[in-house]
Amino acid sequence: MELHGAVVVVTGASSGFGELTALQFAREGASVVLVARRMERLEVLAGRIRVQGGTAVPVACDVAEIADLELLRDRVYGEFGRCDVLVNDAGIAGGGPLTELSIKQIERVVRVNFLGTVLATKIFLPMMLEQGRGHIVNIASLAGRLAMPNSSMYTASKHAVVGFSESLHYELKPRGILVTVVNPSASPTEGFPQTGVPKALLVPPERVVRAIVDVVKRGRTPEVTVPRYTSALQAFRVLTPSPYRWCMRLVSKRLAGTRVGTLEQPPKDGDL
């Protein structure tokens, strides 16, 4: 897709991958709609983009709320008359043993990480189908392919995003709509500081963002893993299940008693 002049909607744009992705699309000449709950952060980001000569529209929205998403769609249609790219990046942490997560926390993880992606896609899809073109990019995680210890709810939500995206890819490609799921490895952001992960295993957020933008520019589907070599872990899991499970048991023992991305505090607005 030619990005200059394209209309790109980015959820989770007040921090992390979403903020950096919006900046990069704007540098490519796209008009960017910035979506999150923290309006003050979005307005600052929009100001940065406008100073650089770009076009940005901040819209406060909780992706877990259908009414908010419908208002967002109407705002995008009113401003631009179309949506060329939808980047579903909004997400929250959901790690920790299931026994220590409240029902409220469990529901929030599922509603934001999975249902928010589905609802945003559902609400913007008619606009794309009417155009006969568009690209939906869903940001999942390597946890969407591997069962991460002490993170059953987050892992389940990202597995759901991966499955949803792949199925939708086959469903919509004949109608001119591309769907891609991007699976980043551990990458430190505001909502996901990745404390305890060895630095050698961390991926710079900028590398993930370059991959997201490249997906749209080159029309890459249906799945992209960042960095690419971590795809070998998926093959390891499928082709040699017994050694894979043995390794995961070792990892589980090392993580026993740790807190990885827990929701002991309310989710930050910036994560959405």
Secondary structure as GFF3:
##gff-version 3
##sequence-region A 1 272
A	DSSP	beta_strand	7	11	.	.	.	ID=ss1
A	DSSP	alpha_helix	16	27	.	.	.	ID=ss2
A	DSSP	beta_strand	31	36	.	.	.	ID=ss3
A	DSSP	alpha_helix	39	51	.	.	.	ID=ss4
A	DSSP	beta_strand	55	60	.	.	.	ID=ss5
A	DSSP	alpha_helix	66	80	.	.	.	ID=ss6
A	DSSP	beta_strand	85	88	.	.	.	ID=ss7
A	DSSP	three_ten_helix	98	100	.	.	.	ID=ss8
A	DSSP	alpha_helix	103	109	.	.	.	ID=ss9
A	DSSP	pi_helix	110	115	.	.	.	ID=ss10
A	DSSP	alpha_helix	116	131	.	.	.	ID=ss11
A	DSSP	beta_strand	134	139	.	.	.	ID=ss12
A	DSSP	three_ten_helix	142	144	.	.	.	ID=ss13
A	DSSP	alpha_helix	152	172	.	.	.	ID=ss14
A	DSSP	three_ten_helix	173	175	.	.	.	ID=ss15
A	DSSP	beta_strand	177	184	.	.	.	ID=ss16
A	DSSP	three_ten_helix	199	201	.	.	.	ID=ss17
A	DSSP	alpha_helix	205	218	.	.	.	ID=ss18
A	DSSP	beta_strand	223	226	.	.	.	ID=ss19
A	DSSP	three_ten_helix	228	230	.	.	.	ID=ss20
A	DSSP	alpha_helix	231	239	.	.	.	ID=ss21
A	DSSP	alpha_helix	241	255	.	.	.	ID=ss22
A	DSSP	three_ten_helix	269	271	.	.	.	ID=ss23
###
